[in-house]
Amino acid sequence: MKSLQTITFLTIMFASTITNAQFLDKLGEKAAGAVERTVERRVQRETEKSTDRVLDTIVEAPKKSKKEQRREEKNRKKNDGNIIGGNTSNKNSESQSSEPKMESLEEVGENQVGFKRGNRIIFHDNFEKDAIGDFPAKWNTTKGGEVKKLKGFDSKFLKITAGSVTNVELTKPLPENFTVEFDLILPAEHPYRRPGIGFGPKPEDIDHLLSSSNSMTFDIMSAEIGNGYYELSYGLKELGYTKEKIAYKAPLNQAIKMAFEVNGKRIRLFMDGKKMVDLPTQFKPEYRKSLFFTSITSGWTETAAAYFYISNLVIAETAGDERSQVLKDLMEKGSFSTNAILFNSGSATIKSGSEAILKEIGEAMQSVPDMRIIIIGHTDADGSTESNLKLSQERAKSVRAALVSQYGISIGRIQTDGKGESNPVADNNSASGKEQNRRVEFIKL
């Protein structure tokens, strides 16, 4: 029995020993693997450190000892910080930043190109004699239009409706040098506004997309459709099928002062005194035959009811430089006459728009301090002879008052008189003749 127990015990111990040995073998294998992995990680870390040190010496300057730093600082002070190949010191940085910076290139001086009205008016209409709701007598149209009175404005206005072509009745082509002025109002009540203005051989519709091959045209787009469209377009077919365009957002329900100045082949457009377009060679002789307006339509349904208003149209001939013309006429001919000084109907009050010619006359008198003149007013034949005589005298006094107050001309240098309707220079039976007779004459004494 003991022998059997002894054999069993020994067998168990032997089996346990074998198992432990196997376990230790496996444990040894794992330990060896762990050691191997640890060595690999350490080798990798050391390699990365070595690589970093190499890169540091390439990318960054090596750190210097305090002794080296003191030596460089001493050299820096000696050479005022200009060390080739050394680190940039704070002092050097400050020296560089304190250098004067080049100023930006600025355009200086005021714009010397301003609008000047011609000194002889050949057409003027503010619709004062036309009935409200009627079409004005001096105009033609393809599709109607009416004279309207707008709240807050003194003048009457011509309402130009969608798709119509409305033109001034010209008895002859416009002169070589001329100016055109008028007030333009775009209504806020309508979402689409696109007034068109054209010069051409005859009045014609202005296309919303393409430039005309026959006319010089200008139009303003003010459309509150989608994201909105606000621009000024101009041109003719020779400049390309599509018109030239510039951004412009027109004010609404207020008068925009439109002014064109034509000198030979050159045409300029001014809006509220600002030059917007300047085409030096595009104006052709045949464009002088007509001046027309149209409310441009397009594929948008809103354009079918589009409209705008115009008033105070003045067309005047320019005889070269007004100032030199004033001086030349006064000094050589002894007199100068103009109908570009405008007055309210039946009144001696000078209207807005007369400033340019008054300025030229005032400057002419300033340039010849000893020159004395007499101002003589003239009227057309409308009204009684007595009232016209008095009116002409009062208008001459108003002009003198303007020259004295605005240009410092001594009142002792200016006499005044009036001839009423007694000295006409044109037929008083026509509108154009009356325009010529309503004038102011300056005679050198």
Rosetta blueprint (number, residue, H / E / L):
1 M L
2 K H
3 S H
4 L H
5 Q H
6 T H
7 I H
8 T H
9 F H
10 L H
11 T H
12 I H
13 M H
14 F H
15 A H
16 S H
17 T H
18 I H
19 T H
20 N H
21 A H
22 Q H
23 F H
24 L H
25 D H
26 K H
27 L H
28 G H
29 E H
30 K H
31 A H
32 A H
33 G H
34 A H
35 V H
36 E H
37 R H
38 T H
39 V H
40 E H
41 R H
42 R H
43 V H
44 Q H
45 R H
46 E H
47 T H
48 E H
49 K H
50 S H
51 T H
52 D H
53 R H
54 V H
55 L H
56 D H
57 T H
58 I H
59 V H
60 E L
61 A L
62 P L
63 K L
64 K L
65 S L
66 K H
67 K H
68 E H
69 Q H
70 R H
71 R H
72 E H
73 E H
74 K H
75 N H
76 R H
77 K H
78 K H
79 N L
80 D L
81 G L
82 N L
83 I L
84 I L
85 G L
86 G L
87 N L
88 T L
89 S L
90 N H
91 K H
92 N H
93 S H
94 E H
95 S H
96 Q H
97 S H
98 S L
99 E L
100 P L
101 K L
102 M L
103 E L
104 S L
105 L L
106 E L
107 E L
108 V L
109 G L
110 E L
111 N L
112 Q L
113 V L
114 G L
115 F L
116 K L
117 R L
118 G L
119 N L
120 R E
121 I E
122 I E
123 F E
124 H E
125 D E
126 N L
127 F L
128 E L
129 K L
130 D L
131 A L
132 I L
133 G L
134 D L
135 F L
136 P L
137 A L
138 K L
139 W E
140 N E
141 T E
142 T L
143 K L
144 G L
145 G L
146 E E
147 V E
148 K E
149 K E
150 L L
151 K L
152 G L
153 F L
154 D L
155 S L
156 K E
157 F E
158 L E
159 K E
160 I E
161 T E
162 A E
163 G L
164 S L
165 V E
166 T E
167 N E
168 V E
169 E L
170 L L
171 T L
172 K L
173 P L
174 L L
175 P L
176 E L
177 N E
178 F E
179 T E
180 V E
181 E E
182 F E
183 D E
184 L E
185 I E
186 L L
187 P L
188 A L
189 E L
190 H L
191 P L
192 Y E
193 R E
194 R L
195 P E
196 G E
197 I E
198 G E
199 F E
200 G E
201 P L
202 K L
203 P L
204 E L
205 D L
206 I L
207 D L
208 H L
209 L L
210 L E
211 S L
212 S L
213 S L
214 N L
215 S L
216 M E
217 T E
218 F E
219 D E
220 I E
221 M E
222 S E
223 A E
224 E L
225 I L
226 G L
227 N L
228 G L
229 Y E
230 Y E
231 E E
232 L E
233 S E
234 Y E
235 G E
236 L L
237 K H
238 E H
239 L H
240 G L
241 Y L
242 T E
243 K L
244 E E
245 K E
246 I E
247 A E
248 Y L
249 K L
250 A L
251 P L
252 L L
253 N L
254 Q L
255 A L
256 I E
257 K E
258 M E
259 A E
260 F E
261 E E
262 V E
263 N E
264 G L
265 K L
266 R E
267 I E
268 R E
269 L E
270 F E
271 M E
272 D L
273 G L
274 K E
275 K E
276 M E
277 V E
278 D E
279 L E
280 P L
281 T L
282 Q L
283 F L
284 K L
285 P H
286 E H
287 Y H
288 R H
289 K H
290 S E
291 L E
292 F E
293 F E
294 T E
295 S E
296 I L
297 T L
298 S L
299 G L
300 W L
301 T H
302 E H
303 T H
304 A H
305 A H
306 A L
307 Y E
308 F E
309 Y E
310 I E
311 S E
312 N E
313 L E
314 V E
315 I E
316 A E
317 E E
318 T L
319 A L
320 G L
321 D L
322 E H
323 R H
324 S H
325 Q H
326 V H
327 L H
328 K H
329 D H
330 L H
331 M H
332 E H
333 K H
334 G L
335 S E
336 F E
337 S E
338 T E
339 N L
340 A L
341 I L
342 L L
343 F E
344 N L
345 S L
346 G L
347 S L
348 A L
349 T L
350 I E
351 K L
352 S L
353 G L
354 S L
355 E H
356 A H
357 I H
358 L H
359 K H
360 E H
361 I H
362 G H
363 E H
364 A H
365 M H
366 Q H
367 S H
368 V L
369 P L
370 D L
371 M L
372 R L
373 I E
374 I E
375 I E
376 I E
377 G E
378 H E
379 T L
380 D L
381 A L
382 D L
383 G L
384 S L
385 T H
386 E H
387 S H
388 N H
389 L H
390 K H
391 L H
392 S H
393 Q H
394 E H
395 R H
396 A H
397 K H
398 S H
399 V H
400 R H
401 A H
402 A H
403 L H
404 V H
405 S H
406 Q H
407 Y H
408 G L
409 I L
410 S L
411 I H
412 G H
413 R H
414 I E
415 Q E
416 T E
417 D E
418 G E
419 K E
420 G E
421 E L
422 S L
423 N L
424 P L
425 V L
426 A L
427 D L
428 N L
429 N L
430 S L
431 A H
432 S H
433 G H
434 K H
435 E H
436 Q H
437 N H
438 R L
439 R L
440 V E
441 E E
442 F E
443 I E
444 K E
445 L L
